[in-house]
Amino acid sequence: MEHSCRARADLAVASEHRREGIATVLIEKLKEIAAKRRVYVIFVQADTGIEDEPAMALYTKLGRREDVVHFDIAVEGETSAA
């Protein structure tokens, strides 16, 4: 079985609507779309600050945590953060 991979998307819920289950619904819909496209896993990159604890709890509930190291490698002439 072949699998698709390599797509990137940013997902955020407006601060005034957080903790209403919106992110869970969005992620569940994303899982449905991914399954139809034969994607076998969704990788989530999350920040780990105190303000990110609710998001981390959500991701922990929905998936399995893997501790990885992330590197930002600057590109000459590039001024925006990726």
PyMOL Python script that loads the backbone (N, CA, C, O; Angstrom):
from pymol import cmd

cmd.read_pdbstr("""\
ATOM      1  N   MET A   1       0.849  -1.179   0.000  1.00  0.00           N
ATOM      2  CA  MET A   1       0.000   0.000   0.000  1.00  0.00           C
ATOM      3  C   MET A   1       0.891   1.238   0.000  1.00  0.00           C
ATOM      4  O   MET A   1       1.793   1.359   0.829  1.00  0.00           O
ATOM      5  N   GLU A   2       0.640   2.147  -0.922  1.00  0.00           N
ATOM      6  CA  GLU A   2       1.390   3.387  -0.956  1.00  0.00           C
ATOM      7  C   GLU A   2       0.695   4.430  -0.104  1.00  0.00           C
ATOM      8  O   GLU A   2      -0.530   4.449   0.015  1.00  0.00           O
ATOM      9  N   HIS A   3       1.506   5.300   0.486  1.00  0.00           N
ATOM     10  CA  HIS A   3       0.969   6.361   1.332  1.00  0.00           C
ATOM     11  C   HIS A   3       1.408   7.709   0.796  1.00  0.00           C
ATOM     12  O   HIS A   3       2.501   7.849   0.249  1.00  0.00           O
ATOM     13  N   SER A   4       0.549   8.693   0.957  1.00  0.00           N
ATOM     14  CA  SER A   4       0.908  10.060   0.614  1.00  0.00           C
ATOM     15  C   SER A   4       1.580  10.711   1.814  1.00  0.00           C
ATOM     16  O   SER A   4       1.357  10.308   2.955  1.00  0.00           O
ATOM     17  N   CYS A   5       2.382  11.693   1.555  1.00  0.00           N
ATOM     18  CA  CYS A   5       2.995  12.419   2.658  1.00  0.00           C
ATOM     19  C   CYS A   5       3.409  13.799   2.193  1.00  0.00           C
ATOM     20  O   CYS A   5       3.293  14.130   1.013  1.00  0.00           O
ATOM     21  N   ARG A   6       3.885  14.586   3.110  1.00  0.00           N
ATOM     22  CA  ARG A   6       4.456  15.892   2.856  1.00  0.00           C
ATOM     23  C   ARG A   6       3.451  16.979   2.527  1.00  0.00           C
ATOM     24  O   ARG A   6       3.408  17.479   1.402  1.00  0.00           O
ATOM     25  N   ALA A   7       2.673  17.330   3.476  1.00  0.00           N
ATOM     26  CA  ALA A   7       1.814  18.503   3.369  1.00  0.00           C
ATOM     27  C   ALA A   7       1.981  19.287   4.653  1.00  0.00           C
ATOM     28  O   ALA A   7       2.247  18.707   5.705  1.00  0.00           O
ATOM     29  N   ARG A   8       1.830  20.580   4.580  1.00  0.00           N
ATOM     30  CA  ARG A   8       1.988  21.413   5.763  1.00  0.00           C
ATOM     31  C   ARG A   8       0.806  22.352   5.855  1.00  0.00           C
ATOM     32  O   ARG A   8       0.359  22.920   4.859  1.00  0.00           O
ATOM     33  N   ALA A   9       0.311  22.503   7.065  1.00  0.00           N
ATOM     34  CA  ALA A   9      -0.787  23.438   7.293  1.00  0.00           C
ATOM     35  C   ALA A   9      -0.663  24.007   8.696  1.00  0.00           C
ATOM     36  O   ALA A   9      -0.181  23.338   9.610  1.00  0.00           O
ATOM     37  N   ASP A  10      -1.095  25.221   8.854  1.00  0.00           N
ATOM     38  CA  ASP A  10      -1.143  25.838  10.170  1.00  0.00           C
ATOM     39  C   ASP A  10      -2.584  25.791  10.651  1.00  0.00           C
ATOM     40  O   ASP A  10      -3.513  26.088   9.899  1.00  0.00           O
ATOM     41  N   LEU A  11      -2.755  25.421  11.892  1.00  0.00           N
ATOM     42  CA  LEU A  11      -4.090  25.326  12.478  1.00  0.00           C
ATOM     43  C   LEU A  11      -4.100  26.144  13.758  1.00  0.00           C
ATOM     44  O   LEU A  11      -3.249  25.969  14.631  1.00  0.00           O
ATOM     45  N   ALA A  12      -5.059  27.024  13.854  1.00  0.00           N
ATOM     46  CA  ALA A  12      -5.185  27.832  15.068  1.00  0.00           C
ATOM     47  C   ALA A  12      -6.652  28.171  15.281  1.00  0.00           C
ATOM     48  O   ALA A  12      -7.423  28.301  14.330  1.00  0.00           O
ATOM     49  N   VAL A  13      -7.013  28.309  16.524  1.00  0.00           N
ATOM     50  CA  VAL A  13      -8.357  28.731  16.892  1.00  0.00           C
ATOM     51  C   VAL A  13      -8.227  30.097  17.558  1.00  0.00           C
ATOM     52  O   VAL A  13      -7.369  30.294  18.418  1.00  0.00           O
ATOM     53  N   ALA A  14      -9.068  31.024  17.163  1.00  0.00           N
ATOM     54  CA  ALA A  14      -9.044  32.371  17.744  1.00  0.00           C
ATOM     55  C   ALA A  14      -9.141  32.268  19.264  1.00  0.00           C
ATOM     56  O   ALA A  14      -9.897  31.456  19.797  1.00  0.00           O
ATOM     57  N   SER A  15      -8.372  33.095  19.942  1.00  0.00           N
ATOM     58  CA  SER A  15      -8.277  32.997  21.403  1.00  0.00           C
ATOM     59  C   SER A  15      -9.640  33.066  22.094  1.00  0.00           C
ATOM     60  O   SER A  15      -9.847  32.405  23.112  1.00  0.00           O
ATOM     61  N   GLU A  16     -10.565  33.854  21.557  1.00  0.00           N
ATOM     62  CA  GLU A  16     -11.871  33.968  22.206  1.00  0.00           C
ATOM     63  C   GLU A  16     -12.740  32.721  22.019  1.00  0.00           C
ATOM     64  O   GLU A  16     -13.805  32.609  22.626  1.00  0.00           O
ATOM     65  N   HIS A  17     -12.289  31.792  21.184  1.00  0.00           N
ATOM     66  CA  HIS A  17     -13.055  30.565  20.951  1.00  0.00           C
ATOM     67  C   HIS A  17     -12.310  29.298  21.359  1.00  0.00           C
ATOM     68  O   HIS A  17     -12.732  28.189  21.032  1.00  0.00           O
ATOM     69  N   ARG A  18     -11.214  29.468  22.067  1.00  0.00           N
ATOM     70  CA  ARG A  18     -10.473  28.297  22.535  1.00  0.00           C
ATOM     71  C   ARG A  18     -11.223  27.622  23.674  1.00  0.00           C
ATOM     72  O   ARG A  18     -12.034  28.239  24.366  1.00  0.00           O
ATOM     73  N   ARG A  19     -10.931  26.346  23.846  1.00  0.00           N
ATOM     74  CA  ARG A  19     -11.545  25.521  24.900  1.00  0.00           C
ATOM     75  C   ARG A  19     -13.031  25.279  24.634  1.00  0.00           C
ATOM     76  O   ARG A  19     -13.801  25.049  25.566  1.00  0.00           O
ATOM     77  N   GLU A  20     -13.432  25.331  23.355  1.00  0.00           N
ATOM     78  CA  GLU A  20     -14.814  25.053  22.964  1.00  0.00           C
ATOM     79  C   GLU A  20     -14.924  23.768  22.142  1.00  0.00           C
ATOM     80  O   GLU A  20     -16.010  23.427  21.674  1.00  0.00           O
ATOM     81  N   GLY A  21     -13.815  23.053  21.963  1.00  0.00           N
ATOM     82  CA  GLY A  21     -13.832  21.820  21.191  1.00  0.00           C
ATOM     83  C   GLY A  21     -13.615  22.014  19.699  1.00  0.00           C
ATOM     84  O   GLY A  21     -13.680  21.054  18.932  1.00  0.00           O
ATOM     85  N   ILE A  22     -13.360  23.237  19.284  1.00  0.00           N
ATOM     86  CA  ILE A  22     -13.198  23.536  17.860  1.00  0.00           C
ATOM     87  C   ILE A  22     -11.964  22.838  17.289  1.00  0.00           C
ATOM     88  O   ILE A  22     -12.036  22.236  16.218  1.00  0.00           O
ATOM     89  N   ALA A  23     -10.844  22.912  17.988  1.00  0.00           N
ATOM     90  CA  ALA A  23      -9.622  22.270  17.489  1.00  0.00           C
ATOM     91  C   ALA A  23      -9.803  20.763  17.356  1.00  0.00           C
ATOM     92  O   ALA A  23      -9.313  20.161  16.400  1.00  0.00           O
ATOM     93  N   THR A  24     -10.494  20.160  18.292  1.00  0.00           N
ATOM     94  CA  THR A  24     -10.740  18.714  18.217  1.00  0.00           C
ATOM     95  C   THR A  24     -11.543  18.378  16.970  1.00  0.00           C
ATOM     96  O   THR A  24     -11.217  17.429  16.258  1.00  0.00           O
ATOM     97  N   VAL A  25     -12.594  19.155  16.700  1.00  0.00           N
ATOM     98  CA  VAL A  25     -13.412  18.930  15.500  1.00  0.00           C
ATOM     99  C   VAL A  25     -12.576  19.118  14.237  1.00  0.00           C
ATOM    100  O   VAL A  25     -12.671  18.316  13.308  1.00  0.00           O
ATOM    101  N   LEU A  26     -11.759  20.169  14.195  1.00  0.00           N
ATOM    102  CA  LEU A  26     -10.910  20.408  13.029  1.00  0.00           C
ATOM    103  C   LEU A  26      -9.924  19.268  12.810  1.00  0.00           C
ATOM    104  O   LEU A  26      -9.727  18.826  11.678  1.00  0.00           O
ATOM    105  N   ILE A  27      -9.312  18.796  13.875  1.00  0.00           N
ATOM    106  CA  ILE A  27      -8.341  17.709  13.745  1.00  0.00           C
ATOM    107  C   ILE A  27      -9.035  16.414  13.323  1.00  0.00           C
ATOM    108  O   ILE A  27      -8.496  15.666  12.508  1.00  0.00           O
ATOM    109  N   GLU A  28     -10.205  16.144  13.859  1.00  0.00           N
ATOM    110  CA  GLU A  28     -10.940  14.947  13.448  1.00  0.00           C
ATOM    111  C   GLU A  28     -11.301  15.022  11.962  1.00  0.00           C
ATOM    112  O   GLU A  28     -11.214  14.018  11.255  1.00  0.00           O
ATOM    113  N   LYS A  29     -11.702  16.196  11.486  1.00  0.00           N
ATOM    114  CA  LYS A  29     -11.989  16.366  10.057  1.00  0.00           C
ATOM    115  C   LYS A  29     -10.717  16.191   9.236  1.00  0.00           C
ATOM    116  O   LYS A  29     -10.744  15.566   8.176  1.00  0.00           O
ATOM    117  N   LEU A  30      -9.612  16.734   9.715  1.00  0.00           N
ATOM    118  CA  LEU A  30      -8.330  16.562   9.036  1.00  0.00           C
ATOM    119  C   LEU A  30      -7.962  15.085   8.939  1.00  0.00           C
ATOM    120  O   LEU A  30      -7.432  14.643   7.920  1.00  0.00           O
ATOM    121  N   LYS A  31      -8.237  14.327   9.985  1.00  0.00           N
ATOM    122  CA  LYS A  31      -7.967  12.886   9.963  1.00  0.00           C
ATOM    123  C   LYS A  31      -8.802  12.188   8.890  1.00  0.00           C
ATOM    124  O   LYS A  31      -8.307  11.293   8.205  1.00  0.00           O
ATOM    125  N   GLU A  32     -10.062  12.593   8.742  1.00  0.00           N
ATOM    126  CA  GLU A  32     -10.916  12.023   7.698  1.00  0.00           C
ATOM    127  C   GLU A  32     -10.345  12.305   6.307  1.00  0.00           C
ATOM    128  O   GLU A  32     -10.270  11.412   5.463  1.00  0.00           O
ATOM    129  N   ILE A  33      -9.950  13.547   6.085  1.00  0.00           N
ATOM    130  CA  ILE A  33      -9.376  13.941   4.791  1.00  0.00           C
ATOM    131  C   ILE A  33      -8.084  13.178   4.545  1.00  0.00           C
ATOM    132  O   ILE A  33      -7.849  12.681   3.444  1.00  0.00           O
ATOM    133  N   ALA A  34      -7.249  13.087   5.570  1.00  0.00           N
ATOM    134  CA  ALA A  34      -5.972  12.381   5.446  1.00  0.00           C
ATOM    135  C   ALA A  34      -6.190  10.914   5.102  1.00  0.00           C
ATOM    136  O   ALA A  34      -5.486  10.366   4.254  1.00  0.00           O
ATOM    137  N   ALA A  35      -7.147  10.280   5.744  1.00  0.00           N
ATOM    138  CA  ALA A  35      -7.425   8.866   5.473  1.00  0.00           C
ATOM    139  C   ALA A  35      -7.844   8.662   4.021  1.00  0.00           C
ATOM    140  O   ALA A  35      -7.415   7.701   3.381  1.00  0.00           O
ATOM    141  N   LYS A  36      -8.675   9.555   3.499  1.00  0.00           N
ATOM    142  CA  LYS A  36      -9.111   9.453   2.105  1.00  0.00           C
ATOM    143  C   LYS A  36      -7.939   9.603   1.141  1.00  0.00           C
ATOM    144  O   LYS A  36      -7.956   9.067   0.033  1.00  0.00           O
ATOM    145  N   ARG A  37      -6.918  10.342   1.582  1.00  0.00           N
ATOM    146  CA  ARG A  37      -5.735  10.554   0.735  1.00  0.00           C
ATOM    147  C   ARG A  37      -4.623   9.553   1.044  1.00  0.00           C
ATOM    148  O   ARG A  37      -3.501   9.674   0.551  1.00  0.00           O
ATOM    149  N   ARG A  38      -4.958   8.568   1.865  1.00  0.00           N
ATOM    150  CA  ARG A  38      -4.038   7.492   2.226  1.00  0.00           C
ATOM    151  C   ARG A  38      -2.811   7.984   2.994  1.00  0.00           C
ATOM    152  O   ARG A  38      -1.726   7.412   2.888  1.00  0.00           O
ATOM    153  N   VAL A  39      -2.999   9.041   3.758  1.00  0.00           N
ATOM    154  CA  VAL A  39      -1.956   9.529   4.668  1.00  0.00           C
ATOM    155  C   VAL A  39      -2.066   8.699   5.932  1.00  0.00           C
ATOM    156  O   VAL A  39      -3.166   8.484   6.439  1.00  0.00           O
ATOM    157  N   TYR A  40      -0.946   8.234   6.441  1.00  0.00           N
ATOM    158  CA  TYR A  40      -1.013   7.325   7.583  1.00  0.00           C
ATOM    159  C   TYR A  40      -0.710   7.988   8.917  1.00  0.00           C
ATOM    160  O   TYR A  40      -0.952   7.380   9.960  1.00  0.00           O
ATOM    161  N   VAL A  41      -0.192   9.205   8.925  1.00  0.00           N
ATOM    162  CA  VAL A  41       0.095   9.887  10.192  1.00  0.00           C
ATOM    163  C   VAL A  41       0.093  11.394   9.956  1.00  0.00           C
ATOM    164  O   VAL A  41       0.464  11.870   8.883  1.00  0.00           O
ATOM    165  N   ILE A  42      -0.327  12.127  10.968  1.00  0.00           N
ATOM    166  CA  ILE A  42      -0.289  13.592  10.947  1.00  0.00           C
ATOM    167  C   ILE A  42       0.732  14.012  12.000  1.00  0.00           C
ATOM    168  O   ILE A  42       0.599  13.671  13.175  1.00  0.00           O
ATOM    169  N   PHE A  43       1.732  14.740  11.577  1.00  0.00           N
ATOM    170  CA  PHE A  43       2.733  15.239  12.503  1.00  0.00           C
ATOM    171  C   PHE A  43       2.311  16.626  12.979  1.00  0.00           C
ATOM    172  O   PHE A  43       1.909  17.470  12.179  1.00  0.00           O
ATOM    173  N   VAL A  44       2.405  16.851  14.275  1.00  0.00           N
ATOM    174  CA  VAL A  44       2.060  18.157  14.849  1.00  0.00           C
ATOM    175  C   VAL A  44       3.290  18.714  15.537  1.00  0.00           C
ATOM    176  O   VAL A  44       3.875  18.067  16.405  1.00  0.00           O
ATOM    177  N   GLN A  45       3.674  19.902  15.150  1.00  0.00           N
ATOM    178  CA  GLN A  45       4.763  20.606  15.817  1.00  0.00           C
ATOM    179  C   GLN A  45       4.123  21.579  16.796  1.00  0.00           C
ATOM    180  O   GLN A  45       3.305  22.412  16.406  1.00  0.00           O
ATOM    181  N   ALA A  46       4.489  21.475  18.049  1.00  0.00           N
ATOM    182  CA  ALA A  46       3.847  22.302  19.077  1.00  0.00           C
ATOM    183  C   ALA A  46       4.889  23.032  19.913  1.00  0.00           C
ATOM    184  O   ALA A  46       5.975  22.515  20.173  1.00  0.00           O
ATOM    185  N   ASP A  47       4.537  24.233  20.323  1.00  0.00           N
ATOM    186  CA  ASP A  47       5.375  24.970  21.255  1.00  0.00           C
ATOM    187  C   ASP A  47       5.120  24.430  22.659  1.00  0.00           C
ATOM    188  O   ASP A  47       4.089  23.811  22.922  1.00  0.00           O
ATOM    189  N   THR A  48       6.071  24.672  23.552  1.00  0.00           N
ATOM    190  CA  THR A  48       5.972  24.076  24.882  1.00  0.00           C
ATOM    191  C   THR A  48       5.929  25.090  26.011  1.00  0.00           C
ATOM    192  O   THR A  48       6.273  24.761  27.146  1.00  0.00           O
ATOM    193  N   GLY A  49       5.518  26.309  25.724  1.00  0.00           N
ATOM    194  CA  GLY A  49       5.402  27.318  26.771  1.00  0.00           C
ATOM    195  C   GLY A  49       4.183  27.067  27.650  1.00  0.00           C
ATOM    196  O   GLY A  49       3.322  26.251  27.319  1.00  0.00           O
ATOM    197  N   ILE A  50       4.123  27.763  28.752  1.00  0.00           N
ATOM    198  CA  ILE A  50       2.993  27.620  29.678  1.00  0.00           C
ATOM    199  C   ILE A  50       1.676  27.907  28.961  1.00  0.00           C
ATOM    200  O   ILE A  50       0.673  27.236  29.206  1.00  0.00           O
ATOM    201  N   GLU A  51       1.679  28.906  28.076  1.00  0.00           N
ATOM    202  CA  GLU A  51       0.457  29.263  27.355  1.00  0.00           C
ATOM    203  C   GLU A  51       0.024  28.183  26.354  1.00  0.00           C
ATOM    204  O   GLU A  51      -1.100  28.208  25.852  1.00  0.00           O
ATOM    205  N   ASP A  52       0.922  27.244  26.071  1.00  0.00           N
ATOM    206  CA  ASP A  52       0.636  26.173  25.112  1.00  0.00           C
ATOM    207  C   ASP A  52       0.180  24.879  25.779  1.00  0.00           C
ATOM    208  O   ASP A  52      -0.067  23.889  25.091  1.00  0.00           O
ATOM    209  N   GLU A  53       0.064  24.868  27.104  1.00  0.00           N
ATOM    210  CA  GLU A  53      -0.304  23.644  27.818  1.00  0.00           C
ATOM    211  C   GLU A  53      -1.666  23.078  27.389  1.00  0.00           C
ATOM    212  O   GLU A  53      -1.789  21.859  27.266  1.00  0.00           O
ATOM    213  N   PRO A  54      -2.696  23.911  27.155  1.00  0.00           N
ATOM    214  CA  PRO A  54      -3.960  23.329  26.693  1.00  0.00           C
ATOM    215  C   PRO A  54      -3.822  22.617  25.345  1.00  0.00           C
ATOM    216  O   PRO A  54      -4.390  21.543  25.145  1.00  0.00           O
ATOM    217  N   ALA A  55      -3.075  23.212  24.435  1.00  0.00           N
ATOM    218  CA  ALA A  55      -2.854  22.577  23.131  1.00  0.00           C
ATOM    219  C   ALA A  55      -2.080  21.277  23.301  1.00  0.00           C
ATOM    220  O   ALA A  55      -2.406  20.274  22.667  1.00  0.00           O
ATOM    221  N   MET A  56      -1.067  21.288  24.141  1.00  0.00           N
ATOM    222  CA  MET A  56      -0.282  20.072  24.384  1.00  0.00           C
ATOM    223  C   MET A  56      -1.167  18.975  24.962  1.00  0.00           C
ATOM    224  O   MET A  56      -1.016  17.807  24.605  1.00  0.00           O
ATOM    225  N   ALA A  57      -2.085  19.334  25.847  1.00  0.00           N
ATOM    226  CA  ALA A  57      -3.008  18.350  26.422  1.00  0.00           C
ATOM    227  C   ALA A  57      -3.899  17.760  25.330  1.00  0.00           C
ATOM    228  O   ALA A  57      -4.162  16.558  25.320  1.00  0.00           O
ATOM    229  N   LEU A  58      -4.358  18.604  24.419  1.00  0.00           N
ATOM    230  CA  LEU A  58      -5.194  18.133  23.320  1.00  0.00           C
ATOM    231  C   LEU A  58      -4.417  17.158  22.439  1.00  0.00           C
ATOM    232  O   LEU A  58      -4.910  16.074  22.127  1.00  0.00           O
ATOM    233  N   TYR A  59      -3.212  17.538  22.040  1.00  0.00           N
ATOM    234  CA  TYR A  59      -2.418  16.673  21.167  1.00  0.00           C
ATOM    235  C   TYR A  59      -2.083  15.357  21.862  1.00  0.00           C
ATOM    236  O   TYR A  59      -2.040  14.307  21.220  1.00  0.00           O
ATOM    237  N   THR A  60      -1.850  15.411  23.155  1.00  0.00           N
ATOM    238  CA  THR A  60      -1.557  14.195  23.918  1.00  0.00           C
ATOM    239  C   THR A  60      -2.776  13.281  23.929  1.00  0.00           C
ATOM    240  O   THR A  60      -2.642  12.061  23.828  1.00  0.00           O
ATOM    241  N   LYS A  61      -3.965  13.867  24.051  1.00  0.00           N
ATOM    242  CA  LYS A  61      -5.198  13.086  24.048  1.00  0.00           C
ATOM    243  C   LYS A  61      -5.421  12.413  22.693  1.00  0.00           C
ATOM    244  O   LYS A  61      -5.910  11.286  22.625  1.00  0.00           O
ATOM    245  N   LEU A  62      -5.059  13.111  21.618  1.00  0.00           N
ATOM    246  CA  LEU A  62      -5.351  12.627  20.265  1.00  0.00           C
ATOM    247  C   LEU A  62      -4.252  11.763  19.660  1.00  0.00           C
ATOM    248  O   LEU A  62      -4.498  11.033  18.700  1.00  0.00           O
ATOM    249  N   GLY A  63      -3.062  11.836  20.200  1.00  0.00           N
ATOM    250  CA  GLY A  63      -1.963  11.120  19.561  1.00  0.00           C
ATOM    251  C   GLY A  63      -0.894  10.666  20.533  1.00  0.00           C
ATOM    252  O   GLY A  63      -1.078  10.693  21.749  1.00  0.00           O
ATOM    253  N   ARG A  64       0.208  10.255  19.978  1.00  0.00           N
ATOM    254  CA  ARG A  64       1.335   9.758  20.760  1.00  0.00           C
ATOM    255  C   ARG A  64       2.471  10.776  20.658  1.00  0.00           C
ATOM    256  O   ARG A  64       2.832  11.211  19.565  1.00  0.00           O
ATOM    257  N   ARG A  65       3.019  11.142  21.795  1.00  0.00           N
ATOM    258  CA  ARG A  65       4.085  12.142  21.825  1.00  0.00           C
ATOM    259  C   ARG A  65       5.428  11.505  21.489  1.00  0.00           C
ATOM    260  O   ARG A  65       5.769  10.431  21.984  1.00  0.00           O
ATOM    261  N   GLU A  66       6.172  12.189  20.644  1.00  0.00           N
ATOM    262  CA  GLU A  66       7.543  11.821  20.336  1.00  0.00           C
ATOM    263  C   GLU A  66       8.407  13.039  20.612  1.00  0.00           C
ATOM    264  O   GLU A  66       8.113  14.132  20.129  1.00  0.00           O
ATOM    265  N   ASP A  67       9.449  12.863  21.369  1.00  0.00           N
ATOM    266  CA  ASP A  67      10.354  13.978  21.628  1.00  0.00           C
ATOM    267  C   ASP A  67      11.402  14.020  20.526  1.00  0.00           C
ATOM    268  O   ASP A  67      12.197  13.093  20.368  1.00  0.00           O
ATOM    269  N   VAL A  68      11.388  15.105  19.771  1.00  0.00           N
ATOM    270  CA  VAL A  68      12.329  15.292  18.668  1.00  0.00           C
ATOM    271  C   VAL A  68      13.008  16.642  18.831  1.00  0.00           C
ATOM    272  O   VAL A  68      12.565  17.481  19.615  1.00  0.00           O
ATOM    273  N   VAL A  69      14.051  16.837  18.108  1.00  0.00           N
ATOM    274  CA  VAL A  69      14.762  18.116  18.123  1.00  0.00           C
ATOM    275  C   VAL A  69      14.469  18.811  16.805  1.00  0.00           C
ATOM    276  O   VAL A  69      14.559  18.206  15.736  1.00  0.00           O
ATOM    277  N   HIS A  70      14.123  20.068  16.892  1.00  0.00           N
ATOM    278  CA  HIS A  70      13.773  20.869  15.718  1.00  0.00           C
ATOM    279  C   HIS A  70      14.853  21.923  15.526  1.00  0.00           C
ATOM    280  O   HIS A  70      15.261  22.574  16.487  1.00  0.00           O
ATOM    281  N   PHE A  71      15.313  22.095  14.309  1.00  0.00           N
ATOM    282  CA  PHE A  71      16.325  23.098  13.997  1.00  0.00           C
ATOM    283  C   PHE A  71      15.778  24.073  12.968  1.00  0.00           C
ATOM    284  O   PHE A  71      15.186  23.655  11.973  1.00  0.00           O
ATOM    285  N   ASP A  72      15.968  25.361  13.192  1.00  0.00           N
ATOM    286  CA  ASP A  72      15.681  26.372  12.180  1.00  0.00           C
ATOM    287  C   ASP A  72      17.013  26.744  11.553  1.00  0.00           C
ATOM    288  O   ASP A  72      17.900  27.256  12.235  1.00  0.00           O
ATOM    289  N   ILE A  73      17.157  26.496  10.284  1.00  0.00           N
ATOM    290  CA  ILE A  73      18.395  26.811   9.572  1.00  0.00           C
ATOM    291  C   ILE A  73      18.100  27.992   8.660  1.00  0.00           C
ATOM    292  O   ILE A  73      17.316  27.884   7.718  1.00  0.00           O
ATOM    293  N   ALA A  74      18.730  29.107   8.947  1.00  0.00           N
ATOM    294  CA  ALA A  74      18.471  30.342   8.195  1.00  0.00           C
ATOM    295  C   ALA A  74      18.956  30.203   6.764  1.00  0.00           C
ATOM    296  O   ALA A  74      19.967  29.555   6.490  1.00  0.00           O
ATOM    297  N   VAL A  75      18.213  30.826   5.855  1.00  0.00           N
ATOM    298  CA  VAL A  75      18.588  30.871   4.451  1.00  0.00           C
ATOM    299  C   VAL A  75      19.088  32.287   4.184  1.00  0.00           C
ATOM    300  O   VAL A  75      18.447  33.263   4.572  1.00  0.00           O
ATOM    301  N   GLU A  76      20.223  32.390   3.528  1.00  0.00           N
ATOM    302  CA  GLU A  76      20.816  33.692   3.262  1.00  0.00           C
ATOM    303  C   GLU A  76      19.811  34.607   2.583  1.00  0.00           C
ATOM    304  O   GLU A  76      19.206  34.230   1.579  1.00  0.00           O
ATOM    305  N   GLY A  77      19.629  35.801   3.119  1.00  0.00           N
ATOM    306  CA  GLY A  77      18.720  36.768   2.556  1.00  0.00           C
ATOM    307  C   GLY A  77      17.286  36.631   3.091  1.00  0.00           C
ATOM    308  O   GLY A  77      16.469  37.527   2.880  1.00  0.00           O
ATOM    309  N   GLU A  78      16.978  35.556   3.762  1.00  0.00           N
ATOM    310  CA  GLU A  78      15.637  35.352   4.294  1.00  0.00           C
ATOM    311  C   GLU A  78      15.533  36.061   5.634  1.00  0.00           C
ATOM    312  O   GLU A  78      16.374  35.862   6.511  1.00  0.00           O
ATOM    313  N   THR A  79      14.492  36.899   5.800  1.00  0.00           N
ATOM    314  CA  THR A  79      14.369  37.661   7.039  1.00  0.00           C
ATOM    315  C   THR A  79      13.206  37.219   7.896  1.00  0.00           C
ATOM    316  O   THR A  79      13.149  37.568   9.075  1.00  0.00           O
ATOM    317  N   SER A  80      12.264  36.452   7.335  1.00  0.00           N
ATOM    318  CA  SER A  80      11.120  36.032   8.127  1.00  0.00           C
ATOM    319  C   SER A  80      11.404  34.721   8.830  1.00  0.00           C
ATOM    320  O   SER A  80      12.170  33.894   8.335  1.00  0.00           O
ATOM    321  N   ALA A  81      10.778  34.533  10.001  1.00  0.00           N
ATOM    322  CA  ALA A  81      10.928  33.276  10.736  1.00  0.00           C
ATOM    323  C   ALA A  81       9.969  32.254  10.140  1.00  0.00           C
ATOM    324  O   ALA A  81       8.820  32.576   9.837  1.00  0.00           O
ATOM    325  N   ALA A  82      10.441  31.025   9.973  1.00  0.00           N
ATOM    326  CA  ALA A  82       9.583  29.978   9.407  1.00  0.00           C
ATOM    327  C   ALA A  82       8.960  29.165  10.509  1.00  0.00           C
ATOM    328  O   ALA A  82       8.203  28.233  10.237  1.00  0.00           O
TER     329      ALA A  82
END
""", "prot")
cmd.dss("prot")
cmd.show_as("cartoon", "prot")
cmd.util.cbc("prot")
cmd.orient("prot")
